[in-house]
């Protein structure tokens, strides 16, 4: 299914900027808003930073991009959605790396006490030092 079909299925208007955002996020890994904005401008020309923020919010709400917010870092966006994977974050350079769930199916981890909640997702961030920064 193409990006335009995904947008329509999510009830979103298909625009050149939204298509460029989806492609930029897919090609870029874990990008912050400024990185996405630069990528979109390279693809379609002038687009406001506010339009990128608004579109990322709509795409995230629709489940087409995932927003992660590592502590002490700006929000990052990625195209890998729907699989409840986790992240490794380098304490030195801020690089973010995907980590598949280590146990079973979502939510991957069972809390000791559910406190009455029906848990459907776990958002785990592992912190450490990446191989490049270890050298």
Buried (B, 14 or more C-beta within 10 A) or exposed (E): EEBEEBBEEEEBEEBEBBBBBBBBBEEBBBBBBEBBBBBBBEBBEEBEEEBBBEBBEBBBEBEBBBEBEBEEEEBBBBBEBEEBBBBBBBEEEBBBBEEEBEEEEBBBBEEEEEEEEEEEEBEBBEEEEBEEEEE
